[in-house]
Amino acid sequence: MDKLERYQLLLKQAQSLLEDEHDLIANMSNISALLFNNLPDVSYAGFYRYQNHELILGPFQGPVACMHIAIGKGVCGTAAKTKETQIVPDVHEFVGHIACDAATNSEIVIPIMKNEVLIAVLDLDSNNFARFDDIDSEYLTKIANCI
């Protein structure tokens, strides 16, 4: 199965998992597990919820993670501030990167909006350099929008 086929299947699975479920934490929990267990070379898949003017750790799969991230700080905080997806091929070259896991080498962060208001970000890490690309961005955005 190639990358595009894998994502098409994951999108269908995400839609099915979230159908008729409206609890945000339950939905984030299942999506993080779905992505972590089905995407190759992903070392972390999880959410940070936007609350009280900061990002707070939400449901995730992977190693222990940072619990609070200021808006504008690190890759997640930058995605939250700009409300734009961040694809970082080498996190060691990203000014202000927050190293929650020293083994991480690349990252993608997708802002999740509802009625043009930030509610969370979806964060995926990899120990591989340049793991994430435009296909990841397109389909992770579609999956995140299911939330």
N, CA, C and O atoms as a MOPAC input file, in Angstrom:
PM7 MOZYME 1SCF
protein

 N      0.84800 1    -1.17300 1     0.00000 1
 C      0.00000 1     0.00000 1     0.00000 1
 C      0.89900 1     1.24500 1     0.00000 1
 O      1.77500 1     1.38600 1     0.85400 1
 N      0.67300 1     2.13700 1    -0.96200 1
 C      1.49800 1     3.35000 1    -0.99800 1
 C      0.93500 1     4.39100 1    -0.02900 1
 O     -0.12000 1     4.19400 1     0.57400 1
 N      1.65200 1     5.48800 1     0.10300 1
 C      1.31100 1     6.52300 1     1.07300 1
 C     -0.09000 1     7.09100 1     0.84800 1
 O     -0.85900 1     7.24600 1     1.79700 1
 N     -0.41600 1     7.39500 1    -0.38700 1
 C     -1.72000 1     7.97400 1    -0.70800 1
 C     -2.84600 1     6.99600 1    -0.36800 1
 O     -3.84900 1     7.38300 1     0.23100 1
 N     -2.67900 1     5.73600 1    -0.74900 1
 C     -3.68800 1     4.71600 1    -0.43800 1
 C     -3.85700 1     4.55000 1     1.07900 1
 O     -4.97300 1     4.40900 1     1.57900 1
 N     -2.73800 1     4.57100 1     1.79300 1
 C     -2.78200 1     4.43800 1     3.25700 1
 C     -3.59200 1     5.59200 1     3.85200 1
 O     -4.43700 1     5.37400 1     4.72000 1
 N     -3.33600 1     6.81100 1     3.38800 1
 C     -4.05900 1     7.96600 1     3.92300 1
 C     -5.54000 1     7.94900 1     3.53700 1
 O     -6.38800 1     8.34600 1     4.33600 1
 N     -5.85400 1     7.49900 1     2.34000 1
 C     -7.26600 1     7.41000 1     1.94700 1
 C     -8.00800 1     6.44800 1     2.87100 1
 O     -9.14100 1     6.71400 1     3.27200 1
 N     -7.36900 1     5.33600 1     3.20400 1
 C     -7.96200 1     4.37100 1     4.12700 1
 C     -8.07200 1     4.96900 1     5.53100 1
 O     -9.10200 1     4.82000 1     6.18900 1
 N     -7.01600 1     5.64400 1     5.99300 1
 C     -7.04800 1     6.24900 1     7.32200 1
 C     -8.14200 1     7.30800 1     7.43500 1
 O     -8.79300 1     7.42400 1     8.47300 1
 N     -8.34200 1     8.07600 1     6.37300 1
 C     -9.40300 1     9.08600 1     6.38400 1
 C    -10.77100 1     8.41500 1     6.54600 1
 O    -11.59600 1     8.87300 1     7.33700 1
 N    -11.00900 1     7.34700 1     5.81100 1
 C    -12.27900 1     6.62000 1     5.94100 1
 C    -12.43600 1     6.04300 1     7.35200 1
 O    -13.52000 1     6.09600 1     7.93500 1
 N    -11.35900 1     5.50000 1     7.88700 1
 C    -11.41600 1     4.94400 1     9.23700 1
 C    -11.69700 1     6.04300 1    10.26400 1
 O    -12.48400 1     5.84200 1    11.18900 1
 N    -11.05900 1     7.19800 1    10.10500 1
 C    -11.28200 1     8.31600 1    11.02700 1
 C    -12.73100 1     8.77000 1    10.97300 1
 O    -13.35600 1     8.99300 1    12.00900 1
 N    -13.26000 1     8.90700 1     9.77700 1
 C    -14.65600 1     9.32600 1     9.63100 1
 C    -15.59100 1     8.32600 1    10.29400 1
 O    -16.55700 1     8.71600 1    10.95000 1
 N    -15.31100 1     7.05000 1    10.12800 1
 C    -16.13300 1     6.00200 1    10.72500 1
 C    -16.02200 1     6.02100 1    12.25700 1
 O    -17.03000 1     5.90800 1    12.95500 1
 N    -14.80300 1     6.16200 1    12.77300 1
 C    -14.59500 1     6.20400 1    14.21700 1
 C    -15.34000 1     7.35800 1    14.87800 1
 O    -15.87600 1     7.21100 1    15.97700 1
 N    -15.36900 1     8.49800 1    14.20800 1
 C    -15.92200 1     9.70900 1    14.81700 1
 C    -17.40300 1     9.91900 1    14.53500 1
 O    -18.03000 1    10.81800 1    15.09500 1
 N    -17.95400 1     9.08900 1    13.66500 1
 C    -19.36800 1     9.22000 1    13.33300 1
 C    -20.21900 1     9.03800 1    14.59300 1
 O    -20.08300 1     8.04900 1    15.31300 1
 N    -21.07200 1     9.98100 1    14.83600 1
 C    -21.99600 1     9.96200 1    15.97500 1
 C    -21.32100 1    10.10800 1    17.33500 1
 O    -21.97200 1     9.91300 1    18.36200 1
 N    -20.04600 1    10.44300 1    17.36800 1
 C    -19.36800 1    10.70100 1    18.65500 1
 C    -19.00100 1    12.17500 1    18.70900 1
 O    -18.35600 1    12.69300 1    17.79700 1
 N    -19.40800 1    12.84500 1    19.76600 1
 C    -19.19900 1    14.29100 1    19.85200 1
 C    -18.26700 1    14.70000 1    20.98800 1
 O    -18.02300 1    15.89100 1    21.18300 1
 N    -17.74600 1    13.73800 1    21.73800 1
 C    -16.83200 1    14.06600 1    22.82100 1
 C    -15.43900 1    14.31900 1    22.26200 1
 O    -14.83800 1    13.43800 1    21.64800 1
 N    -14.93100 1    15.52600 1    22.47700 1
 C    -13.65300 1    15.93000 1    21.90800 1
 C    -12.49300 1    15.04900 1    22.37500 1
 O    -11.66600 1    14.63500 1    21.56200 1
 N    -12.42900 1    14.76400 1    23.65500 1
 C    -11.31900 1    13.96000 1    24.18700 1
 C    -11.37100 1    12.53200 1    23.64100 1
 O    -10.33900 1    11.97000 1    23.27400 1
 N    -12.55500 1    11.95000 1    23.58600 1
 C    -12.68900 1    10.59900 1    23.02300 1
 C    -12.25200 1    10.58500 1    21.56200 1
 O    -11.55200 1     9.66900 1    21.13100 1
 N    -12.65900 1    11.58800 1    20.80400 1
 C    -12.28900 1    11.65200 1    19.39100 1
 C    -10.79100 1    11.84400 1    19.21700 1
 O    -10.17700 1    11.19000 1    18.37400 1
 N    -10.20000 1    12.72900 1    20.00000 1
 C     -8.75000 1    12.94500 1    19.92100 1
 C     -7.99200 1    11.67500 1    20.30600 1
 O     -6.96700 1    11.35000 1    19.70700 1
 N     -8.49800 1    10.97200 1    21.29400 1
 C     -7.84900 1     9.72700 1    21.73700 1
 C     -7.82000 1     8.69700 1    20.61800 1
 O     -6.77800 1     8.10400 1    20.34200 1
 N     -8.95200 1     8.48600 1    19.98000 1
 C     -9.00500 1     7.49500 1    18.90600 1
 C     -8.18500 1     7.91600 1    17.68300 1
 O     -7.54300 1     7.07600 1    17.05400 1
 N     -8.20100 1     9.19400 1    17.34400 1
 C     -7.42900 1     9.64400 1    16.17900 1
 C     -5.93300 1     9.52200 1    16.44800 1
 O     -5.18500 1     9.09800 1    15.56700 1
 N     -5.48200 1     9.88400 1    17.64400 1
 C     -4.04700 1     9.75100 1    17.93000 1
 C     -3.61800 1     8.28700 1    17.86600 1
 O     -2.54100 1     7.98600 1    17.35100 1
 N     -4.43600 1     7.38000 1    18.37600 1
 C     -4.11900 1     5.94200 1    18.30900 1
 C     -4.13500 1     5.45100 1    16.86900 1
 O     -3.25500 1     4.69200 1    16.46300 1
 N     -5.12500 1     5.87600 1    16.09700 1
 C     -5.22600 1     5.46500 1    14.69500 1
 C     -3.97600 1     5.87500 1    13.91500 1
 O     -3.40000 1     5.07000 1    13.18300 1
 N     -3.56600 1     7.12600 1    14.07700 1
 C     -2.40800 1     7.62700 1    13.32700 1
 C     -1.11000 1     6.97400 1    13.80200 1
 O     -0.29400 1     6.54400 1    12.98800 1
 N     -0.92400 1     6.90300 1    15.11100 1
 C      0.30900 1     6.34800 1    15.66100 1
 C      0.51000 1     4.89500 1    15.24600 1
 O      1.62900 1     4.48000 1    14.94600 1
 N     -0.56200 1     4.13100 1    15.23000 1
 C     -0.46100 1     2.70300 1    14.93600 1
 C     -0.50200 1     2.35400 1    13.45700 1
 O     -0.29100 1     1.19800 1    13.09100 1
 N     -0.77100 1     3.33900 1    12.59600 1
 C     -0.90300 1     3.03400 1    11.17400 1
 C      0.00100 1     3.83100 1    10.24900 1
 O      0.05200 1     3.54900 1     9.05200 1
 N      0.70900 1     4.81100 1    10.76900 1
 C      1.64800 1     5.56900 1     9.93300 1
 C      3.06800 1     5.11700 1    10.23800 1
 O      3.48600 1     5.13800 1    11.39600 1
 N      3.80900 1     4.71200 1     9.22600 1
 C      5.18700 1     4.27500 1     9.46600 1
 C      6.08300 1     5.43800 1     9.88300 1
 O      5.87700 1     6.58000 1     9.47300 1
 N      7.06800 1     5.12600 1    10.69700 1
 C      8.09400 1     6.07900 1    11.10400 1
 C      7.54600 1     7.28800 1    11.84800 1
 O      8.09800 1     8.38400 1    11.74600 1
 N      6.46800 1     7.09900 1    12.59300 1
 C      5.93000 1     8.15600 1    13.44800 1
 C      6.22100 1     7.75900 1    14.89000 1
 O      5.83600 1     6.67700 1    15.33500 1
 N      6.90900 1     8.64900 1    15.62200 1
 C      7.28600 1     8.35400 1    17.00100 1
 C      6.33400 1     8.97600 1    18.01600 1
 O      6.37100 1     8.62900 1    19.19600 1
 N      5.47900 1     9.89700 1    17.56200 1
 C      4.52400 1    10.57600 1    18.43600 1
 C      3.36800 1    11.05900 1    17.58000 1
 O      3.57800 1    11.58000 1    16.48500 1
 N      2.15800 1    10.89000 1    18.06600 1
 C      0.96200 1    11.43600 1    17.41200 1
 C      0.01800 1    11.88800 1    18.51100 1
 O     -0.44300 1    11.08300 1    19.32100 1
 N     -0.26400 1    13.17400 1    18.53100 1
 C     -1.12600 1    13.65400 1    19.59600 1
 C     -1.63400 1    15.05400 1    19.38300 1
 O     -1.36500 1    15.70100 1    18.37100 1
 N     -2.37500 1    15.49600 1    20.36600 1
 C     -3.04500 1    16.78500 1    20.30600 1
 C     -2.60400 1    17.66800 1    21.46000 1
 O     -2.30500 1    17.19600 1    22.55700 1
 N     -2.57400 1    18.95100 1    21.18200 1
 C     -2.48400 1    19.97200 1    22.21100 1
 C     -3.73400 1    20.82000 1    22.08800 1
 O     -4.03500 1    21.34500 1    21.01600 1
 N     -4.47000 1    20.95300 1    23.19900 1
 C     -5.70600 1    21.72400 1    23.20400 1
 C     -5.40200 1    23.17900 1    23.54600 1
 O     -4.57200 1    23.46100 1    24.41100 1
 N     -6.06900 1    24.08700 1    22.87100 1
 C     -5.89300 1    25.51400 1    23.14900 1
 C     -6.83800 1    25.90000 1    24.27800 1
 O     -8.05800 1    25.89900 1    24.11400 1
 N     -6.25600 1    26.22800 1    25.42300 1
 C     -7.03500 1    26.64700 1    26.59000 1
 C     -6.24000 1    27.67700 1    27.36900 1
 O     -5.02100 1    27.56400 1    27.50100 1
 N     -6.93800 1    28.68700 1    27.88700 1
 C     -6.30300 1    29.70700 1    28.73000 1
 C     -5.07600 1    30.32700 1    28.06700 1
 O     -4.06200 1    30.56900 1    28.72100 1
 N     -5.17800 1    30.58000 1    26.76900 1
 C     -4.13700 1    31.27100 1    25.99700 1
 C     -2.82100 1    30.49200 1    25.91100 1
 O     -1.75200 1    31.09000 1    25.79100 1
 N     -2.90100 1    29.16300 1    25.97300 1
 C     -1.73000 1    28.31300 1    25.79400 1
 C     -2.18700 1    26.96500 1    25.23600 1
 O     -3.38200 1    26.67100 1    25.17900 1
 N     -1.21600 1    26.15900 1    24.82700 1
 C     -1.49800 1    24.79400 1    24.38700 1
 C     -1.25000 1    23.85000 1    25.55100 1
 O     -0.19900 1    23.89300 1    26.19100 1
 N     -2.22800 1    23.00000 1    25.81600 1
 C     -2.14100 1    22.04800 1    26.91600 1
 C     -2.23100 1    20.63700 1    26.33300 1
 O     -3.08100 1    20.35000 1    25.49100 1
 N     -1.35700 1    19.78700 1    26.78800 1
 C     -1.28800 1    18.41500 1    26.29500 1
 C     -2.65200 1    17.73900 1    26.34000 1
 O     -3.35500 1    17.78100 1    27.35000 1
 N     -3.00500 1    17.11800 1    25.22400 1
 C     -4.23700 1    16.35400 1    25.12100 1
 C     -3.89900 1    14.89200 1    24.87000 1
 O     -2.76900 1    14.46700 1    25.10800 1
 N     -4.85600 1    14.13200 1    24.39800 1
 C     -4.61200 1    12.71900 1    24.12100 1
 C     -3.47000 1    12.52400 1    23.11500 1
 O     -3.35500 1    13.26500 1    22.13900 1
 N     -2.63800 1    11.52200 1    23.37000 1
 C     -1.50900 1    11.25200 1    22.48100 1
 C     -1.06400 1     9.81300 1    22.59900 1
 O     -1.46100 1     9.09100 1    23.51400 1
 N     -0.23000 1     9.41000 1    21.65400 1
 C      0.45500 1     8.11600 1    21.65600 1
 C      1.93700 1     8.40200 1    21.44800 1
 O      2.30500 1     9.18100 1    20.56800 1
 N      2.77900 1     7.77600 1    22.25000 1
 C      4.21600 1     7.97300 1    22.10600 1
 C      4.86400 1     8.23800 1    23.44300 1
 O      4.26300 1     7.99100 1    24.48800 1
 N      6.10600 1     8.74800 1    23.42000 1
 C      6.81500 1     9.00500 1    24.67600 1
 C      6.20000 1    10.19100 1    25.43400 1
 O      5.37800 1    10.93600 1    24.90000 1
 N      6.61900 1    10.33700 1    26.66800 1
 C      6.18100 1    11.45000 1    27.50700 1
 C      6.36300 1    12.75600 1    26.73700 1
 O      7.35000 1    12.93000 1    26.02200 1
 N      5.39700 1    13.68000 1    26.88900 1
 C      5.40100 1    14.91500 1    26.10600 1
 C      5.35500 1    16.14000 1    27.01500 1
 O      5.01000 1    16.04400 1    28.19200 1
 N      5.70500 1    17.27600 1    26.45500 1
 C      5.59100 1    18.55200 1    27.16600 1
 C      4.12000 1    18.78800 1    27.49000 1
 O      3.24900 1    18.46400 1    26.68200 1
 N      3.83900 1    19.34100 1    28.64800 1
 C      2.44400 1    19.51800 1    29.05500 1
 C      1.88000 1    20.89200 1    28.69600 1
 O      0.68500 1    21.00700 1    28.42100 1
 N      2.70100 1    21.92400 1    28.69300 1
 C      2.25300 1    23.27900 1    28.37700 1
 C      3.19000 1    23.87900 1    27.33500 1
 O      4.41100 1    23.79800 1    27.46500 1
 N      2.60700 1    24.48100 1    26.30500 1
 C      3.39800 1    25.16100 1    25.27900 1
 C      2.79100 1    26.54000 1    25.06300 1
 O      1.59200 1    26.67600 1    24.81800 1
 N      3.62600 1    27.54600 1    25.15700 1
 C      3.17400 1    28.92200 1    24.94000 1
 C      2.90900 1    29.15800 1    23.45500 1
 O      3.60000 1    28.61100 1    22.59600 1
 N      1.91500 1    29.96700 1    23.17000 1
 C      1.61500 1    30.33200 1    21.78300 1
 C      2.83300 1    31.05800 1    21.21100 1
 O      3.37300 1    31.97900 1    21.82300 1
 N      3.24500 1    30.62100 1    20.03200 1
 C      4.40900 1    31.20500 1    19.37600 1
 C      5.71700 1    30.50400 1    19.70100 1
 O      6.74500 1    30.82600 1    19.10400 1
 N      5.71000 1    29.55700 1    20.62900 1
 C      6.93100 1    28.85700 1    21.01800 1
 C      6.96200 1    27.47100 1    20.38900 1
 O      5.95300 1    26.76600 1    20.38700 1
 N      8.10400 1    27.08200 1    19.85900 1
 C      8.25500 1    25.76900 1    19.25200 1
 C      7.40100 1    25.61400 1    18.00700 1
 O      6.75900 1    26.56400 1    17.55800 1
 N      7.39700 1    24.42900 1    17.46300 1
 C      6.64700 1    24.15700 1    16.23100 1
 C      5.14600 1    24.21300 1    16.51200 1
 O      4.39000 1    24.79200 1    15.73100 1
 N      4.71200 1    23.61300 1    17.62500 1
 C      3.28000 1    23.62600 1    17.95800 1
 C      2.78600 1    25.04400 1    18.21700 1
 O      1.74200 1    25.44400 1    17.70200 1
 N      3.52300 1    25.79500 1    19.00400 1
 C      3.12700 1    27.16300 1    19.31400 1
 C      3.12000 1    28.05700 1    18.08900 1
 O      2.29600 1    28.96400 1    17.97900 1
 N      4.05100 1    27.79800 1    17.15700 1
 C      4.08700 1    28.55800 1    15.90900 1
 C      2.86900 1    28.25000 1    15.04900 1
 O      2.26400 1    29.15900 1    14.48100 1
 N      2.50400 1    26.97100 1    14.95100 1
 C      1.30600 1    26.59400 1    14.19200 1
 C      0.06800 1    27.23000 1    14.80700 1
 O     -0.82300 1    27.68300 1    14.08800 1
 N      0.01100 1    27.26400 1    16.13000 1
 C     -1.13700 1    27.87000 1    16.81500 1
 C     -1.19000 1    29.37100 1    16.55200 1
 O     -2.26300 1    29.92300 1    16.31200 1
 N     -0.05200 1    30.02200 1    16.59500 1
 C     -0.01200 1    31.47900 1    16.39800 1
 C     -0.35800 1    31.87000 1    14.96800 1
 O     -1.14500 1    32.78800 1    14.73700 1
 N      0.24400 1    31.15700 1    13.99900 1
 C      0.04700 1    31.50900 1    12.58600 1
 C     -1.22200 1    30.90300 1    12.00800 1
 O     -1.72400 1    31.34300 1    10.97400 1
 N     -1.73900 1    29.87100 1    12.70200 1
 C     -2.88900 1    29.09900 1    12.20900 1
 C     -2.59100 1    28.48700 1    10.83900 1
 O     -3.47000 1    28.35900 1     9.98800 1
 N     -1.33300 1    28.11600 1    10.65700 1
 C     -0.86500 1    27.47700 1     9.42200 1
 C     -0.09600 1    26.20900 1     9.77100 1
 O      0.61500 1    26.14800 1    10.77400 1
 N     -0.25400 1    25.20100 1     8.92100 1
 C      0.48200 1    23.95300 1     9.10000 1
 C      1.97500 1    24.22300 1     9.04800 1
 O      2.45700 1    24.99900 1     8.22200 1
 N      2.68900 1    23.57300 1     9.93800 1
 C      4.14900 1    23.66000 1     9.97900 1
 C      4.71800 1    22.28900 1     9.64100 1
 O      4.43100 1    21.30200 1    10.31800 1
 N      5.52800 1    22.23700 1     8.58500 1
 C      6.26100 1    21.02000 1     8.23200 1
 C      7.73200 1    21.33800 1     8.45000 1
 O      8.28200 1    22.23200 1     7.80800 1
 N      8.36400 1    20.60800 1     9.35200 1
 C      9.75000 1    20.88100 1     9.70200 1
 C     10.58800 1    19.63900 1     9.41200 1
 O     10.52000 1    18.66100 1    10.15600 1
 N     11.38700 1    19.67000 1     8.32300 1
 C     12.19500 1    18.50100 1     7.95100 1
 C     13.30600 1    18.18000 1     8.95500 1
 O     13.68900 1    17.02100 1     9.11200 1
 N     13.82800 1    19.22400 1     9.64200 1
 C     14.89000 1    19.04400 1    10.62500 1
 C     14.60400 1    19.97900 1    11.79700 1
 O     14.86300 1    21.18000 1    11.71900 1
 N     14.07000 1    19.42300 1    12.87700 1
 C     13.68000 1    20.26000 1    14.01300 1
 C     14.87200 1    20.95400 1    14.66300 1
 O     14.70100 1    21.95700 1    15.35600 1
 N     16.06200 1    20.43700 1    14.44800 1
 C     17.26300 1    21.02500 1    15.04400 1
 C     17.60400 1    22.36000 1    14.38600 1
 O     18.37400 1    23.14900 1    14.93400 1
 N     17.03500 1    22.60800 1    13.22000 1
 C     17.24400 1    23.87700 1    12.52200 1
 C     16.08900 1    24.85700 1    12.74300 1
 O     16.13700 1    25.98600 1    12.25500 1
 N     15.06400 1    24.44000 1    13.46700 1
 C     13.91200 1    25.30000 1    13.73600 1
 C     14.21900 1    26.13900 1    14.97800 1
 O     14.36900 1    25.60900 1    16.07900 1
 N     14.30900 1    27.44800 1    14.78100 1
 C     14.63700 1    28.34500 1    15.88000 1
 C     13.55400 1    28.25700 1    16.94900 1
 O     12.37000 1    28.44700 1    16.66800 1
 N     13.97300 1    27.96900 1    18.17200 1
 C     13.02800 1    27.88000 1    19.28000 1
 C     12.36200 1    26.52800 1    19.43600 1
 O     11.40900 1    26.39300 1    20.20300 1
 N     12.85200 1    25.51800 1    18.71500 1
 C     12.26100 1    24.17700 1    18.84000 1
 C     12.29400 1    23.72500 1    20.29000 1
 O     13.29400 1    23.91100 1    20.98300 1
 N     11.20200 1    23.13300 1    20.74600 1
 C     11.11100 1    22.57900 1    22.09500 1
 C     11.34800 1    21.07900 1    21.99100 1
 O     10.55700 1    20.36000 1    21.37900 1
 N     12.42400 1    20.61500 1    22.58100 1
 C     12.80300 1    19.20100 1    22.46200 1
 C     12.18200 1    18.38300 1    23.58700 1
 O     12.84000 1    18.08700 1    24.58400 1
 N     10.91100 1    18.01900 1    23.42300 1
 C     10.25500 1    17.14200 1    24.40200 1
 C     10.87100 1    15.74600 1    24.34300 1
 O     11.00000 1    15.07400 1    25.36600 1
 N     11.25000 1    15.31900 1    23.14500 1
 C     11.88300 1    14.02000 1    22.92900 1
 C     13.13200 1    14.26200 1    22.09300 1
 O     13.03600 1    14.65000 1    20.92900 1
 N     14.30300 1    14.03700 1    22.67900 1
 C     15.57100 1    14.32400 1    22.01300 1
 C     15.77700 1    13.50700 1    20.73900 1
 O     16.59200 1    13.88400 1    19.89800 1
 N     15.05400 1    12.39700 1    20.58000 1
 C     15.21400 1    11.54600 1    19.39400 1
 C     14.45700 1    12.07800 1    18.18200 1
 O     14.67600 1    11.60500 1    17.06700 1
 N     13.57000 1    13.05400 1    18.38000 1
 C     12.77800 1    13.60200 1    17.27400 1
 C     13.65700 1    14.39000 1    16.31900 1
 O     14.48100 1    15.20400 1    16.73600 1
 N     13.46400 1    14.13100 1    15.01000 1
 C     14.21400 1    14.85000 1    13.98400 1
 C     13.34100 1    15.62900 1    13.01100 1
 O     13.81400 1    16.58800 1    12.40000 1
 N     12.08200 1    15.24100 1    12.85100 1
 C     11.16900 1    15.99800 1    11.98100 1
 C      9.78800 1    16.02800 1    12.61100 1
 O      9.45700 1    15.20900 1    13.46900 1
 N      8.98000 1    17.00100 1    12.16200 1
 C      7.69200 1    17.22400 1    12.81000 1
 C      6.72300 1    17.88100 1    11.83400 1
 O      7.12400 1    18.61400 1    10.93000 1
 N      5.44700 1    17.60300 1    12.03900 1
 C      4.38000 1    18.30200 1    11.33300 1
 C      3.31900 1    18.65100 1    12.36700 1
 O      2.97000 1    17.83300 1    13.21900 1
 N      2.81100 1    19.87800 1    12.28200 1
 C      1.77300 1    20.32900 1    13.20400 1
 C      0.65400 1    20.97900 1    12.38700 1
 O      0.88600 1    21.87800 1    11.57900 1
 N     -0.56400 1    20.49400 1    12.62400 1
 C     -1.75500 1    20.95100 1    11.91000 1
 C     -2.65300 1    21.70700 1    12.88500 1
 O     -3.09300 1    21.12400 1    13.87600 1
 N     -2.94200 1    22.99200 1    12.63700 1
 C     -3.91000 1    23.68300 1    13.50100 1
 C     -5.32900 1    23.17500 1    13.22600 1
 O     -5.68300 1    22.90000 1    12.08000 1
 N     -6.12300 1    23.05400 1    14.26400 1
 C     -7.51000 1    22.61100 1    14.14200 1
 C     -8.40200 1    23.78700 1    14.52600 1
 O     -8.33800 1    24.30600 1    15.64000 1
 N     -9.22400 1    24.18400 1    13.58300 1
 C    -10.06000 1    25.36800 1    13.76200 1
 C    -11.53300 1    24.97100 1    13.76800 1
 O    -11.93400 1    24.01600 1    13.10200 1
 N    -12.32700 1    25.71000 1    14.52300 1
 C    -13.77800 1    25.58100 1    14.47700 1
 C    -14.33800 1    26.99400 1    14.43000 1
 O    -14.10200 1    27.79800 1    15.33200 1
 N    -15.08600 1    27.28900 1    13.36600 1
 C    -15.61800 1    28.63900 1    13.15900 1
 C    -14.51200 1    29.69100 1    13.22600 1
 O    -14.68400 1    30.75700 1    13.81700 1
 N    -13.37300 1    29.37100 1    12.60900 1
 C    -12.20900 1    30.25300 1    12.51600 1
 C    -11.54600 1    30.53700 1    13.86900 1
 O    -10.79100 1    31.50100 1    13.99900 1
 N    -11.82400 1    29.70700 1    14.86700 1
 C    -11.21200 1    29.82800 1    16.18600 1
 C    -10.36600 1    28.58200 1    16.43800 1
 O    -10.82700 1    27.46000 1    16.23100 1
 N     -9.13400 1    28.78500 1    16.88500 1
 C     -8.24300 1    27.66700 1    17.18400 1
 C     -8.78100 1    26.87400 1    18.36700 1
 O     -9.08800 1    27.44200 1    19.41500 1
 N     -8.89600 1    25.54800 1    18.19500 1
 C     -9.30000 1    24.70200 1    19.32400 1
 C     -8.18200 1    23.75200 1    19.75600 1
 O     -8.14400 1    23.30400 1    20.90200 1
 N     -7.26900 1    23.44800 1    18.82000 1
 C     -6.20000 1    22.49600 1    19.13700 1
 C     -5.20200 1    22.46600 1    17.99400 1
 O     -5.40800 1    23.09400 1    16.95500 1
 N     -4.11700 1    21.72700 1    18.19800 1
 C     -3.20500 1    21.37900 1    17.10700 1
 C     -2.98300 1    19.87300 1    17.15400 1
 O     -2.99200 1    19.25400 1    18.21800 1
 N     -2.78400 1    19.30700 1    15.97600 1
 C     -2.40600 1    17.89900 1    15.82900 1
 C     -0.91400 1    17.87700 1    15.54800 1
 O     -0.44600 1    18.52100 1    14.60900 1
 N     -0.16900 1    17.14300 1    16.35500 1
 C      1.28800 1    17.12600 1    16.29500 1
 C      1.77000 1    15.70200 1    16.02300 1
 O      1.41200 1    14.77100 1    16.74400 1
 N      2.58400 1    15.53800 1    14.97900 1
 C      3.21600 1    14.25000 1    14.70200 1
 C      4.72000 1    14.45300 1    14.60600 1
 O      5.19300 1    15.39700 1    13.97400 1
 N      5.46200 1    13.55700 1    15.23800 1
 C      6.91600 1    13.59000 1    15.22600 1
 C      7.45600 1    12.31600 1    14.59600 1
 O      6.78100 1    11.28900 1    14.53800 1
 N      8.70000 1    12.41600 1    14.12300 1
 C      9.39900 1    11.24700 1    13.59700 1
 C     10.86400 1    11.32800 1    13.98100 1
 O     11.42900 1    12.41600 1    14.09300 1
 N     11.47500 1    10.17000 1    14.18200 1
 C     12.91300 1    10.11700 1    14.42200 1
 C     13.68500 1    10.23400 1    13.10800 1
 O     14.90500 1    10.40300 1    13.11500 1
 N     12.97600 1    10.14600 1    11.98200 1
 C     13.58900 1    10.30300 1    10.65400 1
 C     13.58500 1    11.77300 1    10.26100 1
 O     12.66500 1    12.51500 1    10.60500 1
 N     14.61000 1    12.18400 1     9.54500 1
 C     14.62900 1    13.52500 1     8.97900 1
 C     13.69500 1    13.56400 1     7.76700 1
 O     13.56100 1    12.57600 1     7.04400 1
 N     13.05000 1    14.71700 1     7.55400 1
 C     12.20300 1    14.96100 1     6.37200 1
 C     11.13900 1    13.88200 1     6.19000 1
 O     10.87900 1    13.45600 1     5.06400 1
 N     10.53200 1    13.44400 1     7.26700 1
 C      9.51200 1    12.38800 1     7.21800 1
 C      8.19400 1    12.87000 1     6.60800 1
 O      7.47800 1    12.09000 1     5.97900 1
 N      7.87600 1    14.15300 1     6.79300 1
 C      6.55600 1    14.66800 1     6.43000 1
 C      6.60800 1    15.54700 1     5.19000 1
 O      7.58300 1    16.26200 1     4.95700 1
 N      5.52600 1    15.47900 1     4.38800 1
 C      5.47100 1    16.24600 1     3.14300 1
 C      4.05400 1    16.76400 1     2.90300 1
 O      3.21300 1    16.73000 1     3.80200 1
 N      3.79700 1    17.24000 1     1.69300 1
 C      2.49000 1    17.81900 1     1.35700 1
 C      1.36000 1    16.79100 1     1.40100 1
 O      0.22300 1    17.14500 1     1.71100 1
 N      1.65300 1    15.53400 1     1.09900 1
 C      0.60900 1    14.50000 1     1.19300 1
 C      0.20600 1    14.32100 1     2.65600 1
 O     -0.98100 1    14.22900 1     2.96600 1
 N      1.18500 1    14.27100 1     3.55100 1
 C      0.88200 1    14.19300 1     4.98100 1
 C      0.03700 1    15.39200 1     5.39100 1
 O     -0.97000 1    15.24000 1     6.08200 1
 N      0.44200 1    16.56800 1     4.97100 1
 C     -0.27700 1    17.79000 1     5.32500 1
 C     -1.72600 1    17.74800 1     4.85800 1
 O     -2.64000 1    18.06200 1     5.62000 1
 N     -1.93300 1    17.35900 1     3.60700 1
 C     -3.27900 1    17.32300 1     3.04100 1
 C     -4.18300 1    16.36100 1     3.81600 1
 O     -5.29500 1    16.72400 1     4.20000 1
 N     -3.70900 1    15.14600 1     4.04100 1
 C     -4.56200 1    14.14200 1     4.66400 1
 C     -4.66300 1    14.30100 1     6.18000 1
 O     -5.71200 1    14.01400 1     6.75700 1
 N     -3.60800 1    14.74700 1     6.82600 1
 C     -3.71700 1    14.99200 1     8.26100 1
 C     -4.67000 1    16.15100 1     8.53300 1
 O     -5.36900 1    16.14900 1     9.54700 1
 N     -4.70900 1    17.13500 1     7.64900 1
 C     -5.66600 1    18.22700 1     7.76900 1
 C     -7.09600 1    17.70100 1     7.62500 1
 O     -7.98000 1    18.06700 1     8.40000 1
 N     -7.31200 1    16.84900 1     6.63600 1
 C     -8.64400 1    16.26100 1     6.45600 1
 C     -9.05900 1    15.43600 1     7.66800 1
 O    -10.20600 1    15.49700 1     8.11000 1
 N     -8.11900 1    14.66800 1     8.19700 1
 C     -8.41000 1    13.83900 1     9.37000 1
 C     -8.66600 1    14.72200 1    10.58600 1
 O     -9.61000 1    14.48000 1    11.33800 1
 N     -7.83400 1    15.74500 1    10.78500 1
 C     -8.01800 1    16.66600 1    11.90900 1
 C     -9.36100 1    17.37200 1    11.83000 1
 O    -10.00000 1    17.60700 1    12.85500 1
 N     -9.79200 1    17.70900 1    10.63200 1
 C    -11.06700 1    18.39200 1    10.45400 1
 C    -12.25400 1    17.50700 1    10.80500 1
 O    -13.36300 1    18.00800 1    10.99200 1
 N    -12.03700 1    16.20000 1    10.89700 1
 C    -13.10400 1    15.29500 1    11.32900 1
 C    -13.42900 1    15.49600 1    12.80500 1
 O    -14.53700 1    15.19500 1    13.25000 1
 N    -12.47500 1    15.99700 1    13.54800 1
 C    -12.65600 1    16.22100 1    14.98900 1
 C    -13.79900 1    17.18400 1    15.19000 1
 O    -14.13200 1    17.51900 1    16.32700 1

